Amino acid sequence: PVDDVCLNATAPVLPTTSNNGITGSWSPAVSTASVGTTTYTFTPAAGQCAAPATLTITVTDQITPVFDPVDDVCLNATAPVLPTTSNNGITGTWAPAVSTASVGTTTYTFTPAAGQCAAPATLTITVTDQITPVFDPVDDVCLNATAPVLPTTSNNGITGTWAPAVSTSATGTTTYTFTPAAGQCAAPATLTITVTDQITPVFDPVDDV
């Protein structure tokens, strides 16, 4: 008997000599192009006192590997690692390598390892752009005035921290950097604060009295 074969697998080659020494030929040609059971007939070569014989071959459908969908990932985030075994037990490899270097949706193809009656499968991963935190501008502040407190949540809902600490001890414009907290698809942002010099009040002199 011939074991079941997979759809579109290499067709088995049937022996032209039987186990009990009868030679002959088979028809029709063995095919794995469609699912089902086919009966093949062995016709003994002339000159042998032998009857025709039959053999059935069953072609089974390929298993489609099943995987959980992958959530959208952030631009330049760590690339997700795709499983090399499907939910229904098919092992294989993925191509191309997963990348988060550009925005968009990419289709990755899973190729089952040899020896499994399984079809290739695909999985899509969408890389989304980073959100830029938005903050209201800060008015100029006076030298040595109380330093303004910068918000730790942006106008569009991104939380994070600022660096360096805000200072009004010297005049000039300083750029402060907001770093989003982990787990948010957000880019760093900056805010400038200008410290202005104190104005010296000026008065007309008063004549001697």
WOCORSUL-V606334 format. One record per residue. N is the residue number from 1. OMEGA is omega as a letter, one per 30 degrees, with the letter a starting at -180 (999 if undefined). BURIAL is + if it has 24 or more other C-alpha atoms within 12 Angstrom, else -. Layout:
N,OMEGA,BURIAL
N,OMEGA,BURIAL
//
This chain:
1,a,-
2,l,-
3,l,-
4,l,-
5,a,+
6,l,+
7,l,+
8,l,-
9,l,+
10,a,-
11,l,-
12,l,-
13,a,-
14,a,+
15,l,-
16,l,-
17,a,-
18,l,-
19,a,-
20,l,-
21,l,-
22,l,-
23,l,+
24,a,+
25,a,+
26,l,+
27,f,-
28,l,-
29,a,-
30,a,+
31,l,+
32,a,+
33,l,-
34,a,-
35,l,-
36,a,-
37,a,-
38,l,+
39,l,-
40,a,+
41,l,-
42,l,+
43,a,+
44,l,+
45,a,-
46,l,-
47,l,-
48,l,-
49,a,-
50,l,-
51,l,-
52,l,-
53,l,-
54,l,-
55,l,-
56,l,+
57,l,+
58,l,+
59,a,+
60,a,+
61,l,-
62,l,+
63,l,-
64,l,-
65,a,+
66,l,+
67,l,+
68,l,-
69,a,-
70,l,-
71,l,-
72,l,+
73,a,+
74,l,+
75,l,+
76,l,-
77,l,+
78,a,-
79,l,-
80,l,-
81,a,-
82,a,+
83,l,-
84,l,-
85,a,-
86,l,+
87,l,-
88,l,-
89,l,-
90,l,+
91,l,+
92,a,+
93,a,+
94,l,+
95,f,-
96,l,-
97,a,-
98,a,+
99,l,+
100,a,+
101,l,-
102,a,-
103,l,-
104,a,-
105,a,-
106,l,+
107,l,-
108,a,+
109,l,+
110,l,+
111,a,+
112,l,+
113,a,-
114,l,-
115,l,-
116,l,-
117,a,+
118,l,+
119,l,+
120,l,+
121,l,+
122,l,+
123,l,+
124,l,+
125,l,+
126,l,+
127,a,+
128,a,+
129,l,-
130,l,+
131,l,-
132,l,-
133,a,+
134,l,+
135,l,+
136,l,-
137,a,-
138,l,-
139,l,-
140,l,-
141,a,+
142,l,-
143,l,-
144,l,-
145,l,-
146,a,-
147,l,-
148,l,-
149,a,-
150,a,+
151,l,-
152,l,-
153,a,-
154,l,+
155,l,-
156,l,-
157,l,-
158,l,+
159,a,+
160,a,+
161,a,+
162,l,+
163,f,-
164,l,-
165,a,-
166,a,+
167,l,+
168,a,+
169,l,-
170,l,-
171,l,-
172,a,-
173,a,-
174,l,+
175,l,-
176,a,+
177,l,+
178,l,+
179,a,+
180,l,+
181,a,-
182,l,-
183,l,-
184,l,+
185,a,+
186,l,+
187,l,+
188,l,+
189,l,+
190,l,+
191,l,+
192,l,+
193,l,+
194,l,+
195,a,+
196,a,-
197,l,-
198,l,-
199,l,-
200,l,-
201,a,-
202,l,-
203,l,-
204,l,-
205,l,-
206,l,-
207,l,-
208,l,-
209,999,-
//
